[in-house]
Structures are given as C-alpha cells and as structure tokens.
Amino acid sequence: MPPLRACGATALSGLGLALMVAASVLAQAPDTYPGMPPVPDRNNVYSEIGVGKLSPAVAQAVPRVYVPHVTSSDVYVIDPTTLKVLYSFPVGRQAQHVVPSYDLKTLWVASVGDRRTPGSLTPIDPTTGAPGPMVDVDDPYNLYFTPDGGYAIVVAEKRLRLDFRDPHTMELKYSLPVPQCRGVNHADFSIDGRYAIFTCEYNGSLVKIDMIGRSVMGYLKLSRGGMPQDIRISPKGDVFYVADMHADGVFVIDAESFTQTDFIHTGIGTHGLYPSRDGTKLYVTNRGSHSMRGRRDGPGSISVLDFATRKIVAEWPIPEGGSPDMGNVSADGKTLWVSGRFDNEVYAIDTSEGGVQKIPVGTEPHGLTIWPQPGRYSLGHTGNMR
C-alpha cells in the first residue's frame, strides 16, 4: 500500500486541479443582468436553441405558424406539416408581429392601431391556437422582454419611447424616451443581458440601452444613409449584425465599443435576420424593394451568412419573385418560415438548398412566428430565443 502521505498529496493535487478548472469557468462566465438565467456556453449564445432543446413549457403547444396582417388586421394560422391555412381570427388594427412571451406560455399579437382605434396586444394560447381578449396598449409596434422576464418592453415606435410593462397584465410601469431614435423598432440583447441595441429606422441609426440603469448609453449613426431593420447578436457576442433595407446588406457593429466595423452586401431591401438552429449560419431576408410599399413579384431573396467567416455562402432567390420579410426557423431547423410582405403569401424555405413553397394568405403579412421553438426563454420579437 502506498504511503498515506502520497495519497493525500494526490488527492490535494486533484482537488487543486478541480478548483482551477472551476475558477477558469467562473472567469469566463459573464457578469449577467440580475436574475437572468446563466449563459451555458460563453462562445455560443445560441447553444440552447438547437434541435431537440424544446422546453417543457412548450410540451403541449400545437405546431402552428401564426401570420399577422397589417392591412387586413387578422391572423392566419397554418399547419406547418400540410402547409394549409386552418383558420383565421381578427385582432387589433395593423397587426405587426406575433411575439412569444418570456415564459413561452403565451403568444402576443402586437397591433399598433390607427387614428380611430387604439393599439392592442392580443394573447394566443399556444396549446389551442385560440386568441384571448385584447389588451389596450399604446403603440405596440414590437415587443421584447428584459433578460430576467421581469418586464415586457413595448416598442412604441411613433412615441419614440420604450414602455416597460408587467409581462402578464401589460400594466405600464415606466417609460424610457429615446428622442434621437426615430422609428425605434427592432432589438437584440448583449450576451450578458446588461444592455440592448435598438434600431432607429427613420434616421439611419442605433441606440444602446443600459438595461440595469434604464438609460440611454449612446446613439450610433450608420454609414450609407441607411434604414436599419432587424438586429441579431453573433454567437460569441462580440458583434451585432444589423439588416438595412436601403444599404442592401448587413452592418457589423462591435458590441462593446458600439462602432461600425464592417458592411456585408446581401440583396435588395435587406430586412430580417434569423440564426440557424446549430448557430453557425444567419438567414438574411432581402425584401426586394427599398420602398415601404413594394411591388409584387419583386427580386426578393434569402442570403445565408456564415457566422465564422462573415461571408455569404448561399443566395436563394424567391422563384418568380417575392418579398421575404420576417419569420423564424422551425424547431427541427429544416424550414425557414417568412412572410411575403408585398405578395400576400408565406414562404416555407428548405434550409438545406433553398427550395421554396408558397402559401397564399391575407393582406400584407408581416412578423410571423412558427411555434414551438427551442430555447429556455424568449426575449421577444418573432422568437429571439436564448
């Protein structure tokens, strides 16, 4: 039997190694927004949205595609297996986006209203696909949630402000004005959740928000006289990608310095950004027009950006023209679902080779969502999952 002293030394050596590994892991873990779930993989913010990672919270959700319409002010519900429209129901005026709640138990239809009708949020029960009573909410162009789920953030585009509300009742708690962000509309959060960047559509800029201090950290004017739309963080959290429908591509923004570092050309009218389920690619929708009211059968397309190289690795034109706008990726990662904004249709796009199936829907479809999606929680929009 070896000496007890040797055994003790070996045990202490093993304990020391374990402590060193633990310390290394802690050192790599970001100092997150209070109450935010931990970041499992510091090198891949999308590690928990992969195939097979559906939360128990969505176990009873019926697989459906929910399509809001700006002009017809209703939601069409599509069976993603048969590609058939099953039914529709009315919602508030000018429906914009269908947004999964932070706890994944509700889908909210954001309708901005018009001069005669106030804005509203309509809840959908994802276990039945049925809508509930509308909740009056001022100017909800889009909807996000704080990284701990404590607040819903209503993006009041016309009011130039962010309204922080109860995430369940939507009661207003406080507002944050963003006076230099005309057309505030889309957002994504840093890997640690401590700040978010919102796009400012009508003055070609971005605004960085301190989520803990509830304050504006600064504004960034983009080059090329742009019109920024969707925004998504890179897997490592070091940069943000910003789709710009006037610049016809994606701006690359350094996360910490909040500076523009690059521009990647994609296609005409760049609009939506959706990460692949394995976190290696970014699907970029090009709406085919610089106009808010584009023509039918335009030169719409999908560009596939490789996160690692920041290069476009595939281009998928919509056959016979189209206007791919906003949507998301199916739970199995095989289909990119996006609305055809100017063509009154929805596209189911094969993510292996870009094949497209078209489904006729209502008038001016916008921010659709496919549900359920993998992930532990939703930060908003059509499924910014983490």
TATA-V866681 format. One line per field, one symbol per residue. ss: DSSP state (A for helix, B for strand, O for the rest). phi: phi as a letter, one per 20 degrees, with the letter a starting at -180 (. if undefined). burial: b if it has 24 or more other ideal C-beta (glycine too) atoms within 12 Angstrom, else e. A space follows every 10 residues. Layout:
ss = ???
phi = ???
burial = ???
//
This chain:
ss = OOOAAAAAAA AAAAAAAAAA AAAAAAAAOO OOOOOOOOOO OOOOOOOOOO OOOOOAAAOO OOOBBBBBBO OOOBBBBBBO OOOBBBBBBB OOOOBBBBBB OOOOOOBBBB BOOOOOOOOB BBBBBOOOOB BBBBBBOOOO OBBBBOOOOO OBBBBBOOOO BBBBBOOOOO OBBBBBBOOO OOOBBBBBBO OOOOBBBBBB AAAOBBBBBB OOOOBBBBBB BOOOOOOBBB BBBOOOOOBB BBBBOOOOBB BBBBOOOOBB BBBBBOOOOB BBBBBOOOOO BBBBBBOOOO OOOOOOOOBO BBBBBBOOOO BBBBBBBOOO OBOBBBBBBO OOOOBBBBBB OOOOBBBBBB OOOOOBBBBB OOOOBOBOBB BOOOOOOBOB OOOOBO
phi = .fggffffff ffffffffff fffffffeff feggnfgfef cfebfefddf gndffgfdge fefbdddecf eelbceddef eemdfeabbf cfflfdcdcf fgemdbddee cfnbfdcffb cdfdefecme edffdfbfle fbbccffemf cedeeegfel bddecffdem ffdaccfcfe cfmgbdbbdf femfbcdded feclbccddf feelbeercc eefmlecfcf bbefgemecd dcfcfeemrc eddffeelcf dabcfcafmg cdcbfffemd ccededfnbe efcfeflfef addddeffdl dfdbccffgm nrbfdcradf femecedbfd gedlbddddf febnfcddcf ceemfcefcd becfpebdeo lepeec
burial = eeeeeeeeee eeeeeeeeee eeeeeeeeeb ebbeebbbbe eeebbbbbbb eebbbebbee bbbbbbbbbb ebbbbbbbeb eeeebbebbe bbbbbbbbbb bbbbbbbbbb bbbeeeeebb bbbbebeebe beebbebbbb bbbbbbbbbb bbbbbbbbbb bbbbbbbeeb ebeeebebee bbbbbbbbbb bbbbbbbbbb bebbbbbbbe bbebebbebb ebeeebbbbb bbbbbbbbbb bbbbbbbbbb bbbbbeebeb bebbbbbbbb bbbbbbbbbe bbbbbbbbbb eeebeeebbb bbbbbbbeeb ebebebbbee bbbbbbbbbb bbbebbbbbb bbbbbbbbbe beebebbbbe bbbbbbbbbb bbbbbbbbbb bbbbbb
//
